[in-house]
């Protein structure tokens, strides 16, 4: 029974290392999302931290519209990140970096 527990601990440690490596890779990954035909573009890292935002002057005429464009660009970038997460090498099947 002792060797089974030891094996499970080793597997858990390996999974923890793989998850840590996957998170590090995602944090260094940059993804862009845009909305309004490129009026607003945001850049997020894999942790969904906002790293950059670009707003074209044409978008500055309508505040409410600009707010919607920013949200749309953020959601587009966020979806790209989530689409990339399952394909990371070393990430065990069923593991979610964003849980």
Backbone as numpy.savetxt, mean C-alpha at the origin, in Angstrom:
# Nx Ny Nz CAx CAy CAz Cx Cy Cz
6.65 -34.93 21.42 5.82 -33.74 21.42 6.69 -32.49 21.42
7.82 -32.55 22.05 8.71 -31.40 22.12 9.21 -30.97 20.75
9.52 -31.93 19.88 10.04 -31.57 18.56 8.96 -30.94 17.69
7.70 -31.33 17.87 6.60 -30.72 17.12 6.43 -29.27 17.50
6.53 -28.98 18.78 6.41 -27.59 19.25 7.58 -26.76 18.74
8.74 -27.35 18.77 9.94 -26.67 18.30 9.82 -26.35 16.81
9.27 -27.28 16.05 9.08 -27.08 14.62 8.06 -25.95 14.38
7.00 -25.92 15.16 5.98 -24.88 15.01 6.57 -23.50 15.34
7.41 -23.44 16.38 8.05 -22.17 16.73 8.94 -21.70 15.59
9.67 -22.62 14.99 10.56 -22.28 13.88 9.75 -21.76 12.69
8.62 -22.42 12.39 7.77 -21.99 11.28 7.17 -20.62 11.57
6.76 -20.39 12.80 6.19 -19.09 13.17 7.24 -17.99 13.04
8.45 -18.27 13.46 9.54 -17.30 13.34 9.83 -16.99 11.87
9.82 -18.03 11.04 10.05 -17.85 9.60 8.94 -17.00 8.98
7.70 -17.27 9.35 6.59 -16.49 8.83 6.69 -15.04 9.28
7.10 -14.82 10.50 7.26 -13.46 11.02 8.35 -12.72 10.23
9.44 -13.39 9.93 10.51 -12.78 9.13 10.02 -12.45 7.73
9.26 -13.36 7.12 8.74 -13.13 5.78 7.78 -11.94 5.77
6.94 -11.85 6.77 6.00 -10.74 6.86 6.74 -9.43 7.05
7.77 -9.44 7.86 8.57 -8.23 8.08 9.25 -7.80 6.79
9.80 -8.74 6.05 10.44 -8.42 4.77 9.43 -7.85 3.78
8.23 -8.43 3.75 7.19 -7.96 2.84 6.76 -6.54 3.21
6.62 -6.27 4.50 6.25 -4.92 4.94 7.34 -3.91 4.56
8.60 -4.28 4.75 9.70 -3.39 4.38 9.68 -3.10 2.88
9.41 -4.11 2.09 9.34 -3.91 0.64 8.19 -2.97 0.29
7.05 -3.16 0.92 5.90 -2.31 0.63 6.17 -0.86 1.05
6.85 -0.66 2.16 7.14 0.69 2.61 8.06 1.43 1.64
8.89 0.69 0.94 9.79 1.34 -0.02 9.16 1.44 -1.41
8.00 0.84 -1.60 7.30 0.91 -2.88 6.50 2.20 -2.96
6.61 2.91 -4.07 5.83 4.13 -4.29 4.84 3.88 -5.42
3.60 4.34 -5.20 2.54 4.14 -6.17 1.82 5.46 -6.38
1.49 5.75 -7.65 0.75 6.97 -7.96 -0.69 6.64 -8.29
-1.56 7.56 -7.91 -2.96 7.49 -8.30 -3.38 8.87 -8.75
-4.25 8.92 -9.75 -4.68 10.24 -10.22 -6.18 10.24 -10.46
-6.73 11.44 -10.56 -8.15 11.59 -10.86 -8.34 12.86 -11.67
-9.52 12.98 -12.25 -9.81 14.16 -13.05 -8.92 14.29 -14.25
-8.65 13.16 -14.92 -7.76 13.16 -16.09 -6.41 13.79 -15.77
-5.90 13.47 -14.58 -4.57 13.94 -14.21 -4.53 15.31 -13.54
-5.70 15.86 -13.19 -5.70 17.15 -12.49 -5.08 17.03 -11.10
-5.29 15.88 -10.48 -4.71 15.62 -9.16 -3.99 14.28 -9.20
-2.77 14.27 -8.73 -1.98 13.04 -8.64 -1.39 12.95 -7.23
-1.54 11.79 -6.61 -0.94 11.57 -5.30 0.02 10.40 -5.39
1.04 10.43 -4.56 2.00 9.33 -4.45 1.96 8.82 -3.02
1.72 7.53 -2.89 1.69 6.87 -1.58 2.81 5.84 -1.53
3.29 5.57 -0.30 4.16 4.41 -0.16 3.28 3.22 0.18
3.88 2.05 0.28 3.12 0.83 0.52 2.39 0.79 1.85
2.74 1.69 2.77 2.03 1.79 4.04 0.88 2.78 3.95
0.64 3.26 2.76 -0.42 4.24 2.46 -0.16 5.59 3.11
1.11 5.91 3.29 1.48 7.24 3.75 1.57 8.14 2.53
0.96 9.31 2.61 1.00 10.27 1.51 2.39 10.87 1.42
3.04 10.70 0.27 4.40 11.19 0.09 4.45 12.42 -0.80
3.49 12.55 -1.71 3.53 13.68 -2.63 2.13 13.91 -3.18
1.81 15.17 -3.42 0.55 15.50 -4.07 0.82 16.59 -5.10
0.26 16.41 -6.28 0.42 17.39 -7.36 -0.98 17.80 -7.82
-1.21 19.10 -7.84 -2.50 19.65 -8.25 -2.27 20.65 -9.38
-2.92 20.42 -10.50 -2.79 21.35 -11.62 -3.64 22.58 -11.33
-3.21 23.73 -11.79 -3.92 24.99 -11.51 -5.39 24.97 -11.93
-5.73 24.25 -12.97 -7.12 24.19 -13.43 -8.06 23.62 -12.37
-7.52 22.85 -11.45 -8.35 22.21 -10.42 -8.65 23.15 -9.27
-8.03 24.32 -9.24 -8.17 25.23 -8.11 -9.41 26.11 -8.15
-10.21 25.99 -9.18 -11.38 26.86 -9.30 -12.58 26.36 -8.51
-12.60 25.10 -8.15 -13.76 24.51 -7.46 -13.26 23.73 -6.24
-13.43 24.30 -5.07 -12.90 23.69 -3.84 -13.51 22.32 -3.58
-14.83 22.20 -3.67 -15.47 20.90 -3.41 -15.04 19.87 -4.45
-14.94 20.30 -5.69 -14.48 19.40 -6.73 -13.05 18.96 -6.49
-12.20 19.88 -6.05 -10.81 19.56 -5.74 -10.73 18.53 -4.62
-11.55 18.71 -3.60 -11.55 17.75 -2.49 -11.92 16.36 -2.99
-12.91 16.28 -3.87 -13.32 14.99 -4.43 -12.20 14.39 -5.29
-11.50 15.23 -6.04 -10.40 14.74 -6.86 -9.26 14.19 -6.00
-8.97 14.85 -4.90 -7.92 14.37 -4.00 -8.31 13.01 -3.42
-9.53 12.89 -2.98 -10.01 11.61 -2.43 -9.94 10.52 -3.50
-10.38 10.85 -4.71 -10.35 9.87 -5.80 -8.94 9.43 -6.13
-8.01 10.36 -6.17 -6.61 10.01 -6.46 -6.03 9.14 -5.35
-6.35 9.47 -4.10 -5.87 8.67 -2.98 -6.43 7.25 -3.07
-7.71 7.12 -3.34 -8.33 5.80 -3.44 -7.74 4.99 -4.59
-7.44 5.64 -5.71 -6.84 4.94 -6.84 -5.46 4.40 -6.47
-4.66 5.22 -5.81 -3.32 4.77 -5.39 -3.43 3.66 -4.35
-4.36 3.81 -3.43 -4.55 2.82 -2.38 -4.94 1.46 -2.98
-5.81 1.48 -3.98 -6.23 0.23 -4.63 -5.04 -0.43 -5.32
-4.16 0.36 -5.92 -2.97 -0.20 -6.57 -2.08 -0.90 -5.56
-1.95 -0.29 -4.39 -1.12 -0.89 -3.35 -1.70 -2.23 -2.91
-2.99 -2.27 -2.68 -3.62 -3.51 -2.23 -3.56 -4.58 -3.31
-3.60 -4.17 -4.58 -3.47 -5.14 -5.67 -2.08 -5.74 -5.71
-1.06 -4.96 -5.34 0.32 -5.43 -5.37 0.65 -6.32 -4.18
0.02 -6.11 -3.05 0.38 -6.81 -1.82 0.33 -8.33 -1.94
-0.72 -8.93 -2.55 -0.73 -10.40 -2.60 0.39 -10.99 -3.43
0.98 -10.23 -4.34 2.02 -10.76 -5.20 3.42 -10.65 -4.63
3.53 -10.17 -3.42 4.87 -10.02 -2.85 5.49 -11.38 -2.56
6.71 -11.58 -3.00 7.38 -12.85 -2.71 7.66 -12.97 -1.22
7.48 -14.18 -0.70 7.76 -14.42 0.71 6.57 -14.19 1.61
5.48 -13.67 1.07 4.29 -13.44 1.88 3.42 -14.69 1.83
3.20 -15.33 2.97 2.40 -16.55 2.96 0.99 -16.28 2.45
0.42 -17.26 1.77 -0.94 -17.12 1.24 -1.92 -16.78 2.35
-2.80 -15.85 2.08 -3.80 -15.46 3.06 -3.36 -14.37 4.02
-2.09 -13.98 3.98 -1.60 -12.94 4.87 -1.93 -11.58 4.28
-2.43 -10.68 5.10 -2.80 -9.35 4.65 -1.95 -8.33 5.38
-1.21 -7.53 4.63 -0.36 -6.50 5.24 -1.18 -5.37 5.84
-2.43 -5.25 5.43 -3.23 -4.11 5.83 -4.27 -4.46 6.88
-4.15 -5.61 7.49 -5.13 -6.02 8.52 -4.86 -5.31 9.81
